[in-house]
Amino acid sequence: VHVDCDYFSPPFYDDLMDIAVSVERVGRTSFTLAFDVTIAGVQVSKGRITVVCVRDGKAHPLPEVFAATLSSTQK
């Protein structure tokens, strides 16, 4: 349902990017992942994505095992 990204400097072809992904929030029907992108230790971008579980076109609770797994890795 939502994606945002801030760019601080451009990557170039053949740059080796490190992408760290963390669980920022776990709700009843959705979760948010945060991304931090660095090149040689310098942050080049960061972003977030919020994903909603949908069934038959409507928000649906996250499966319990999935929500528990996400929650166990949450910051």
KEKE-3310 file (N, C-alpha, C; in steps of 0.2 Angstrom, whole numbers, plus 5000, padded with zeros to 4 digits):
npx = (5004:5011:5026:5041:5056:5072:5085:5102:5115:5121:5121:5133:5137:5142:5145:5146:5133:5127:5113:5103:5089:5076:5063:5051:5038:5025:5008:4991:4985:4995:5012:5028:5043:5060:5073:5090:5103:5120:5136:5152:5152:5145:5130:5118:5105:5089:5074:5056:5044:5027:5016:5001:4991:4980:4964:4951:4950:4950:4957:4966:4969:4986:4994:4996:5009:5018:5017:5022:5035:5040:5038:5048:5059:5059:5065)
npy = (4994:5006:5014:5021:5030:5037:5045:5048:5048:5044:5027:5018:5009:4993:4995:4988:4985:4985:4979:4982:4974:4977:4973:4984:4987:4977:4974:4970:4966:4970:4974:4983:4985:4991:4998:4999:5006:5004:5009:5004:5007:5019:5028:5027:5027:5025:5017:5012:5000:4996:4982:4974:4961:4953:4946:4941:4954:4962:4968:4957:4947:4944:4928:4918:4912:4918:4931:4930:4926:4937:4947:4942:4946:4959:4976)
npz = (5000:5002:4997:5000:4996:4999:4990:4991:4985:4969:4963:4954:4938:4941:4955:4971:4981:4997:5005:5018:5027:5037:5049:5053:5058:5063:5060:5062:5050:5041:5037:5039:5030:5032:5022:5020:5010:5006:4999:4999:5013:5014:5015:5003:5000:5007:5012:5013:5014:5014:5016:5013:5019:5008:5005:4994:4989:5000:5016:5026:5040:5044:5042:5056:5059:5050:5055:5068:5065:5058:5068:5078:5072:5073:5075)
capx = (5000:5015:5033:5045:5063:5076:5091:5107:5120:5119:5126:5136:5137:5147:5145:5143:5128:5125:5106:5100:5082:5074:5056:5050:5032:5020:5002:4986:4984:5000:5019:5033:5050:5064:5079:5096:5108:5126:5141:5158:5150:5142:5123:5116:5098:5085:5067:5051:5038:5021:5013:4995:4988:4973:4960:4945:4950:4949:4963:4965:4974:4992:4995:5000:5016:5021:5017:5026:5042:5041:5039:5054:5065:5058:5070)
capy = (5000:5012:5013:5028:5030:5043:5044:5053:5049:5039:5021:5018:5002:4988:4997:4983:4988:4981:4981:4979:4975:4976:4973:4990:4986:4971:4975:4964:4965:4973:4975:4987:4983:4996:4996:5004:5004:5007:5007:5005:5010:5026:5027:5030:5027:5022:5017:5008:4997:4993:4977:4972:4954:4954:4941:4943:4961:4966:4967:4950:4946:4940:4922:4919:4910:4923:4937:4928:4926:4944:4950:4939:4949:4966:4980)
capz = (5000:5002:4996:4999:4995:4998:4987:4994:4980:4964:4962:4947:4936:4945:4962:4975:4986:5003:5007:5025:5027:5044:5050:5056:5061:5061:5062:5062:5043:5037:5040:5036:5030:5031:5018:5020:5005:5007:4995:5003:5020:5013:5014:4996:5000:5012:5010:5017:5010:5018:5013:5017:5017:5005:5002:4990:4988:5007:5020:5029:5045:5042:5045:5063:5059:5047:5059:5073:5062:5057:5075:5081:5070:5073:5079)
cpx = (5004:5022:5036:5052:5067:5083:5096:5113:5119:5124:5128:5136:5143:5148:5142:5139:5127:5118:5104:5093:5080:5066:5055:5043:5028:5013:4997:4986:4990:5007:5023:5040:5054:5071:5084:5101:5114:5131:5147:5157:5147:5135:5121:5109:5095:5077:5063:5046:5033:5017:5007:4993:4981:4970:4953:4945:4950:4955:4961:4970:4980:4992:4999:5007:5020:5022:5022:5033:5044:5043:5045:5060:5065:5063:5067)
cpy = (5006:5010:5020:5026:5036:5042:5050:5054:5043:5033:5021:5010:4999:4990:4991:4986:4983:4984:4978:4980:4973:4976:4979:4990:4980:4973:4969:4962:4967:4973:4980:4985:4990:4994:5001:5002:5008:5005:5009:5009:5017:5025:5031:5031:5024:5022:5012:5005:4994:4988:4975:4965:4955:4947:4943:4951:4965:4964:4961:4949:4942:4933:4922:4917:4915:4929:4936:4929:4933:4948:4948:4943:4957:4970:4982)
cpz = (5000:5001:4996:4999:4995:4995:4989:4989:4975:4964:4955:4945:4939:4952:4966:4981:4991:5005:5013:5025:5034:5045:5055:5061:5059:5064:5062:5054:5038:5041:5036:5036:5029:5027:5019:5015:5006:5001:4998:5010:5020:5011:5007:4996:5005:5010:5015:5012:5015:5014:5017:5014:5014:5003:5000:4990:4995:5011:5025:5034:5042:5045:5051:5063:5056:5051:5065:5071:5061:5064:5079:5078:5070:5077:5086)
residu = (VAL:HIS:VAL:ASP:CYS:ASP:TYR:PHE:SER:PRO:PRO:PHE:TYR:ASP:ASP:LEU:MET:ASP:ILE:ALA:VAL:SER:VAL:GLU:ARG:VAL:GLY:ARG:THR:SER:PHE:THR:LEU:ALA:PHE:ASP:VAL:THR:ILE:ALA:GLY:VAL:GLN:VAL:SER:LYS:GLY:ARG:ILE:THR:VAL:VAL:CYS:VAL:ARG:ASP:GLY:LYS:ALA:HIS:PRO:LEU:PRO:GLU:VAL:PHE:ALA:ALA:THR:LEU:SER:SER:THR:GLN:LYS)
# end
